[in-house]
Amino acid sequence: MDKKKANRLLDDYTEGKATPEARSFMDAWYNRAVDEQPPVDALHDWAGAKATIWQRIAPRASKRVARWPYVAAAAVLALAIGVWIAISQQQSAVSLAASEILPGGNRATLTLADGRVINLDEAQTGITVSDEDISYDDGSSLNVMAGEAEPSLPNPGDALAMLSLTTPRGGTYQITLPDGSKVWLNANSTLKYPSRFLGDSREVFLEGEAFFEIRPQVRNVETHDYASFNVQTANQVVKVLGTQFNLSAYPDEAETRTTLVEGKVTVTSDTQQGSTQTGLTTNGLRLTTKILSPGEQAIMSEAAIRTSQVDVTQYTAWKDGFFNFNGKTLQEAMKQLARWYDIEVDYEGGVPDNVTLRGKMERNLSLQTTLEILQRLNLKYRVEGRRLTIINN
């Protein structure tokens, strides 16, 4: 990178014109310089340069910031450019492959009660389901392929017919259910729901991860009686009234995590499909129920539930367009990247031990940029097609 290009990159940043990839890369290097005295050893002969850079920015680094001060920008940019060049020299073949792997987006399919599968518009963010129709959130009709009839809901007599919204790896989508409740689906997830909610019965089925914003349904105003909303997964039932929570129940994960943002929910281990009664046993396993308050998370594994206080933003960041890796192991982070970038992750020499991540980054970056940011962990890797191999030496 020549001096002219570097100056242009700095000007774009200070004027707010930098691309998300450029912003995240330089932000990561600034935060790294502020957090570590001195910064982690750079490649080749950058040790002396880094010591000088640290002396120049240390007086202004008493507080870690998300966007670095412009007065320190030139100094940190020098370090970032140097490491960027070094990384590019060492990883040129990898970068060419990784740069072609783009982040996920608005991708989903809708399976109707009659079996028809509709590829939803990637320019839209979600759909709205009513008793009479299905439309995109901007009000436009939900059409099948050109020349075919528009999809329709089942007849009123088919009230319990089930529909499915499915996101692939690298996809996310939102749905507004017939009662006005909203659900955001993360990548590689499926939400099954009835074409309409009948009476007090509101139940959906989730495989994968979703954020729920449940609309209260009053049955009796005088007694403050509300109809519940139940979310069924493979091994538990979450019963809510009106609340916001995140639920992660991927089949390839050993644990199901329910994280409450606001309101109140009950979480019941459910080895017997549809059962929500505490104390029932199935195959010798005792069902248990936990009541969550805001800021609590229930972790379900092998029909046992434990709860703890958590930072809920760590588990809802994906809905707002971020990865939040605070406290995550390398393997946990790689599972998120695999789903979002639709890649396979392998480990050569075993999974690196004692690697805990921190910080967050935008989800709209290319895989190449994301890996460059993770380079601060001194990870070695290679990318072949859609396969990422982490090398543990």
C-alpha positions in Angstrom: 0.0 0.0 0.0 1.6 3.3 -1.1 1.5 6.6 0.8 -1.1 8.1 -1.4 -3.5 5.2 -0.9 -2.9 5.2 2.8 -3.7 8.9 3.1 -6.9 8.4 1.1 -7.8 5.6 3.4 -7.3 7.8 6.4 -9.2 10.7 4.8 -12.2 8.3 4.1 -12.2 7.2 7.8 -12.1 10.7 9.3 -14.8 11.9 6.9 -17.0 8.9 7.6 -16.7 7.5 4.1 -14.7 4.3 4.9 -16.2 1.0 4.0 -17.4 -1.2 6.9 -14.5 -3.5 6.3 -11.9 -0.7 6.5 -13.6 0.7 9.6 -13.6 -2.6 11.4 -10.1 -3.4 10.5 -8.6 -0.1 11.7 -10.9 0.0 14.8 -9.6 -3.5 15.8 -6.0 -2.4 15.5 -6.6 0.8 17.5 -8.4 -1.1 20.3 -5.6 -3.6 20.3 -3.0 -0.8 20.7 -4.9 0.8 23.5 -5.6 -2.5 25.4 -2.0 -3.9 25.3 1.2 -2.2 26.5 3.1 -2.7 24.3 0.9 -4.2 21.5 1.4 -7.8 20.6 4.6 -8.4 18.6 4.1 -7.6 14.9 5.6 -9.3 12.0 9.2 -8.8 10.8 10.9 -5.7 12.2 7.9 -3.8 13.5 8.8 -4.0 17.2 10.6 -0.7 17.2 7.9 1.1 15.2 5.3 -0.1 17.6 7.1 1.1 20.7 7.2 4.5 19.2 3.6 4.4 18.2 2.6 3.4 21.7 4.4 6.3 23.2 2.6 8.7 20.9 -0.9 7.4 21.6 -0.6 6.3 25.3 -1.3 9.7 26.8 -4.6 9.8 24.9 -5.5 6.2 25.6 -6.7 6.4 29.2 -10.1 5.1 28.1 -10.7 2.5 25.5 -12.9 3.8 22.7 -14.9 2.2 19.9 -13.8 4.8 17.4 -10.2 5.9 17.6 -9.3 9.6 18.0 -8.3 11.4 14.9 -5.1 12.8 16.5 -3.9 9.2 16.9 -5.2 8.0 13.6 -2.0 8.5 11.6 0.2 6.7 14.1 -2.1 3.7 14.4 -2.7 3.6 10.7 1.0 3.1 10.2 0.9 0.0 12.3 -2.3 -1.2 10.7 -0.9 -0.8 7.2 2.4 -2.5 8.1 0.6 -5.5 9.5 -1.9 -5.5 6.7 1.0 -5.6 4.2 2.7 -8.4 6.1 -0.5 -10.4 6.4 -1.1 -9.9 2.7 2.3 -11.2 1.8 2.0 -14.3 4.0 -1.7 -15.0 3.1 -2.1 -13.9 -0.5 -3.3 -17.2 -1.7 -5.7 -17.5 1.2 -7.1 -14.0 0.7 -7.9 -14.6 -2.9 -10.2 -17.4 -1.8 -11.6 -15.9 1.3 -12.4 -12.6 -0.4 -14.9 -14.4 -2.6 -16.9 -15.7 0.4 -19.4 -13.0 1.3 -21.5 -12.6 4.5 -25.0 -13.8 4.7 -28.1 -11.8 4.0 -31.9 -11.8 3.9 -32.5 -15.4 2.6 -35.3 -17.7 3.5 -37.9 -20.1 2.1 -41.6 -20.3 3.1 -43.3 -23.7 3.0 -47.1 -23.5 2.7 -49.6 -26.0 4.1 -50.1 -27.5 0.6 -46.4 -28.2 0.3 -45.4 -25.4 -2.0 -42.0 -23.8 -1.3 -41.5 -20.1 -2.0 -38.0 -18.5 -2.2 -38.5 -15.2 -0.4 -37.2 -11.9 -1.8 -33.7 -11.1 -0.7 -34.4 -7.4 -1.0 -37.0 -7.7 1.7 -36.3 -8.2 5.4 -39.4 -10.1 6.5 -43.0 -11.2 6.0 -46.3 -10.6 7.7 -48.9 -13.3 8.2 -52.6 -12.5 8.7 -55.7 -14.6 8.7 -56.3 -13.8 5.0 -52.9 -13.2 3.4 -49.2 -13.2 3.5 -47.2 -10.1 2.5 -43.8 -8.6 2.7 -43.2 -6.1 5.5 -43.4 -3.2 3.0 -47.0 -4.2 2.1 -46.2 -5.8 -1.3 -47.9 -9.1 -2.2 -45.9 -12.3 -1.7 -45.8 -13.7 -5.2 -44.7 -17.1 -6.4 -42.7 -17.3 -9.6 -44.0 -15.2 -12.5 -47.0 -16.7 -14.2 -48.2 -18.7 -11.2 -50.9 -18.0 -8.7 -50.2 -16.1 -5.5 -49.9 -18.3 -2.4 -52.9 -18.4 -0.2 -53.5 -19.6 3.3 -55.6 -22.7 4.0 -59.4 -22.4 4.3 -60.8 -21.4 7.7 -61.6 -25.1 8.3 -57.8 -25.9 8.1 -57.0 -23.6 11.1 -54.2 -25.9 12.4 -52.4 -26.4 9.2 -48.7 -25.7 9.7 -46.4 -23.5 7.7 -42.6 -23.2 7.9 -40.1 -20.4 7.6 -36.6 -21.7 7.0 -33.3 -19.8 6.7 -30.3 -21.5 5.1 -26.7 -21.2 6.3 -25.9 -17.6 5.5 -29.5 -16.4 5.8 -31.7 -14.5 8.2 -35.3 -13.3 8.0 -38.1 -11.9 10.1 -41.8 -12.9 10.4 -44.8 -11.2 12.0 -47.2 -13.9 13.2 -51.0 -13.6 13.0 -51.2 -12.3 16.6 -48.7 -9.5 15.9 -45.8 -11.2 17.6 -42.4 -10.8 15.8 -39.7 -13.4 15.3 -36.2 -12.9 13.9 -34.6 -16.1 12.6 -30.9 -16.5 12.6 -29.0 -18.6 10.0 -29.8 -22.3 9.5 -33.1 -22.2 11.4 -36.7 -23.2 11.0 -39.8 -21.9 12.6 -43.0 -23.9 12.3 -46.3 -22.1 13.1 -50.0 -22.5 12.4 -51.7 -20.5 9.7 -53.8 -18.9 12.4 -53.9 -19.0 16.2 -57.2 -20.5 17.4 -58.6 -19.2 20.7 -56.1 -19.2 23.5 -53.7 -21.6 21.8 -50.5 -20.0 20.6 -47.7 -22.5 19.9 -44.8 -22.6 17.5 -41.8 -24.9 17.0 -38.2 -23.8 16.6 -35.1 -25.5 15.4 -32.0 -23.3 15.4 -31.9 -19.8 16.8 -34.5 -17.0 16.9 -35.3 -13.7 18.8 -38.9 -13.5 19.9 -40.9 -10.3 20.7 -44.2 -11.7 21.9 -47.4 -9.6 21.9 -49.5 -10.0 25.0 -53.0 -11.5 24.5 -55.5 -10.5 27.2 -58.2 -13.1 28.1 -59.6 -11.2 31.1 -58.7 -7.5 31.8 -60.2 -7.5 35.3 -58.2 -10.6 36.5 -55.1 -9.7 34.4 -55.4 -13.1 32.8 -53.2 -13.4 29.7 -53.0 -16.2 27.1 -49.6 -17.9 27.0 -47.3 -18.2 24.0 -45.4 -21.5 23.9 -42.2 -22.1 21.9 -41.4 -25.8 21.5 -37.9 -27.1 20.8 -36.5 -30.6 20.6 -36.0 -30.9 24.3 -37.9 -28.0 26.1 -40.9 -25.7 26.1 -40.6 -22.0 26.7 -43.9 -20.5 28.0 -44.3 -16.7 27.8 -47.0 -14.0 28.2 -45.6 -10.8 26.6 -41.8 -10.6 26.5 -38.6 -10.5 24.5 -36.1 -13.3 24.6 -33.5 -15.1 22.5 -33.7 -18.9 22.0 -30.8 -21.0 20.6 -31.6 -24.6 19.9 -29.4 -25.9 17.1 -29.4 -29.7 16.7 -25.5 -29.7 16.6 -25.2 -27.9 19.9 -25.2 -29.9 23.2 -27.0 -27.1 25.0 -30.2 -25.1 24.4 -30.0 -21.5 25.7 -32.9 -19.3 26.5 -31.9 -15.7 27.3 -34.6 -13.3 28.6 -34.4 -9.6 27.7 -37.6 -8.4 29.3 -40.8 -9.8 30.8 -40.9 -13.3 32.3 -40.8 -16.8 30.9 -40.9 -20.4 32.2 -38.5 -22.9 30.7 -39.4 -26.6 31.0 -37.2 -29.5 30.0 -39.3 -31.6 27.6 -38.2 -35.1 26.8 -41.8 -36.0 26.3 -43.2 -34.1 23.3 -45.7 -31.4 24.3 -45.5 -32.0 28.0 -45.0 -28.9 30.2 -45.8 -30.4 33.7 -43.1 -30.3 36.3 -42.4 -33.7 37.9 -43.3 -36.0 35.0 -40.7 -38.6 34.2 -39.7 -40.1 30.8 -37.1 -42.9 30.6 -36.2 -42.1 34.2 -35.4 -38.4 33.6 -37.3 -35.9 35.7 -38.7 -32.9 34.0 -37.9 -29.5 35.6 -39.1 -26.0 35.2 -37.2 -22.7 35.8 -38.7 -19.2 35.9 -36.5 -16.5 34.3 -36.2 -12.8 35.1 -34.7 -10.2 32.7 -31.0 -10.7 32.4 -31.1 -14.4 33.2 -30.3 -17.3 30.9 -31.5 -20.9 31.1 -29.1 -23.6 29.8 -30.7 -26.9 29.1 -28.7 -30.1 28.6 -29.8 -33.7 29.0 -33.1 -32.8 30.7 -31.4 -30.7 33.3 -31.7 -26.9 33.5 -29.3 -24.4 35.1 -29.6 -20.6 35.2 -27.2 -17.7 35.4 -27.0 -14.0 35.0 -25.6 -12.9 31.6 -25.0 -9.9 29.4 -28.0 -10.3 27.2 -26.5 -8.2 24.4 -23.9 -11.0 23.9 -26.8 -13.3 22.8 -28.9 -10.8 20.9 -26.1 -9.0 18.9 -26.8 -11.1 15.8 -30.2 -9.6 15.4 -28.6 -6.1 15.3 -26.0 -7.2 12.7 -23.0 -8.0 15.0 -20.9 -11.0 16.2 -20.3 -10.7 19.9 -17.5 -13.0 20.9 -17.0 -11.9 24.5 -16.2 -15.0 26.5 -16.6 -17.3 23.5 -14.2 -20.1 22.9 -12.6 -20.3 19.4 -14.8 -23.3 18.6 -18.0 -21.5 19.6 -17.0 -18.5 17.5 -16.2 -20.7 14.5 -19.6 -22.3 14.7 -21.2 -18.9 14.3 -18.9 -18.0 11.4 -19.6 -21.4 9.7 -23.4 -20.8 9.8 -23.2 -17.2 8.6 -20.6 -17.6 5.8 -21.9 -21.1 4.8 -18.5 -22.7 5.3 -17.1 -25.8 6.8 -14.5 -25.4 9.6 -11.9 -28.1 10.3 -9.0 -28.2 12.8 -5.6 -29.5 11.9 -3.8 -30.7 15.0 -6.9 -30.5 17.2 -8.9 -27.6 18.5 -6.6 -24.9 20.1 -6.9 -25.0 23.9 -7.4 -22.0 26.2 -8.4 -19.6 23.4 -11.0 -17.2 24.7 -12.2 -14.3 22.5 -13.5 -10.8 23.3 -14.9 -7.9 21.4 -17.5 -7.7 18.6 -17.5 -7.1 14.9 -20.1 -6.4 12.2 -21.6 -9.3 10.3 -21.5 -7.6 7.0 -17.8 -8.1 6.4 -16.3 -10.6 3.9 -14.8 -13.7 5.3 -11.3 -12.4 4.4 -11.7 -9.2 6.5 -13.1 -11.2 9.4 -10.1 -13.6 9.3 -7.7 -10.6 9.2 -9.3 -9.2 12.3 -9.0 -12.6 14.0 -5.4 -12.7 12.9 -4.6 -10.9 16.2 -4.9 -14.3 17.9 -1.9 -15.4 15.8 -4.1 -18.1 14.3 -2.8 -19.9 11.2 -5.3 -21.1 8.7 -6.0 -21.9 5.1 -9.1 -21.5 3.0 -9.9 -24.0 0.2 -13.2 -23.3 -1.5 -15.7 -23.1 1.3 -13.6 -25.0 3.8 -11.6 -23.1 6.5 -8.9 -25.1 8.3 -7.5 -23.8 11.6 -3.9 -25.0 12.0 -3.0 -25.8 15.6 0.8 -26.1 15.8 
